[in-house]
């Protein structure tokens, strides 16, 4: 590519953040180049995954209609595992599935979704090149003016880093700190093919409906948890762990996850299926406190997971919707400001309308999710109490007033600990 | 198909890889690794690519790497002296993600 060719924007990475940004810029008539290191967009990306659909609708109303989505989530479930037992809560909300409304969230598979979204950006006029890794930035007089990929140099008014959690490019720009080992989760996942009919029968779903399940107590006491998402004709089953505790625990994430897969309450849901892929992903768990102080410098913006935009409250895990919103925020800033020195501040102003306040609002959840008792003692206690509730035999039942304190003690807890954790939990949320 | 417990090599054999034989994207300094007591890499790598051989030395194969970056973040003594994404078109290609 010649030195004279210059784009309005170069975007590094064709994930949800990069494609949302490219789509919006291209629709506004800007010249955009998206550079993706995978052979096809999405081929390096792994998610749980579920996408909250409002984000796509904010980019362009109606965008959800032809998107590469799996199932609309109508059943939200929380499962608590204790040894070979399990407790499940199912929240069914038909409003999540009203035909006159855009469904609240969809399960997705990233290889399909990201390829579709990058294709939409391309249709709108963006240029997307795949199989090219950006190695470095070109900086002149303190301003980022382009990128280097192998022997090629490409120039742009603005470079947008949408290169994911490891974000080597944002770090090269001096913006993002090295990720701390305290602030990450490692996720593993199997994609298990199963016919849509079987999935609908096993999860009590109508055609096109889906289940999103979070699983507590499946990580051998390590902070983290499992997840299960129903896709059209596959199930995404996985788990996320805080790797620092994994290292102390001395058992590999692979082994603990395989135990979850074989759990008597999980295995019947996937049995008869066929595992077709095994993925891993690093997740930023730092939340609002972990965000970099500056998300831009002149000629350069950071968006998506590269910027650390992830929210985990245990029940809702959000990354892709925030990625899309941040891509949109970056595009709006670039479109709205002619003066390159004003694009960065305009981007932060956009972020302050949506993402940053949302992340701030849930800042306490991280403490809650790191509470060690939450991942072992409490699921065990809950299963014991339920066992007491449901078991009937020829003997005279022990009163709950007596059995609950006994079970609290048997699980290494105390009433005092429960009160303390309760107050801490209340404060956190 | 009956769903069964699978070993890391069995799981990795399901994925599509285009291994860059010329340029490893992860390089270790085994001397540093030998002195590392905790070796978190043994447990946190989803693909279990870090292993100990019979003599207790660390072995590593970058070929089945899922490119998550967990080992890089967890490596304490920085025995991982190089960790970059594979060159364009090389490495893992997820067909589902």
Interface residues (C-beta under 8 A of the other chain):
Chain A: X37 X38 X39 X40 X42 X43 X44 X45 X46 X47 X49 X109 X110 X111 X112 X113 X114 X131 X132 X133 X149 X150 X165 X166 X168 X179 X180 X181 X184 X186 X187 X188 X190 X191 X192 X234 X241 X243 X244 X246 X247 X249 X250 X251 X252 X253 X254 X258 X261 X262 X267 X270 X271 X272 X273 X274 X275 X276 X277 X278 X279 X280 X281 X282
Chain B: X1 X2 X3 X4 X5 X6 X8 X11 X12 X14 X15 X38 X40 X42 X43 X44 X45 X46 X47 X48 X66 X67 X68 X69 X70 X72 X73 X74 X84 X85 X86 X87 X88 X89 X91 X92 X93 X94 X95 X96 X97
